[in-house]
Amino acid sequence: MSRVCELTGKKAMVGNNVSHAMNRTKRKFNANLLKKRFYIPEEDKWITLKVSTSALKTINKIGISAALKEAKSKGFIK
C-alpha cells in the first residue's frame, strides 16, 4: 500500500539532495505516517487508519467523527 494519509491525502514529495559542491540528486520526502486505531462511538466499532501526524492533531482537536466526515466530503474516503 502506498504511503498516503487516509484523512488528508498527504503523500511523498520529490526534491533534491544538495551536496556542498551543489551537486543535485533526486530524493523523496515521505509523509510522517502512523498506523493508528480509533474508536467510533456512534458506530460502536474500532477502525484502523494510516494517518499523518498533522491529521492526528486535527483528530485531537475536532474529533474522529468530524475528521472522517470532512475526509469523505473532500473525497479521501469513499
Buried (B, 14 or more C-beta within 10 A) or exposed (E): EEBBBBBBBBBEEEEEEEEEEEEEEEEEEEBBBEEBEBEEEEEEEEEEBBBBBBBBEBBEEEBBBEBBEBBEEEEBBE
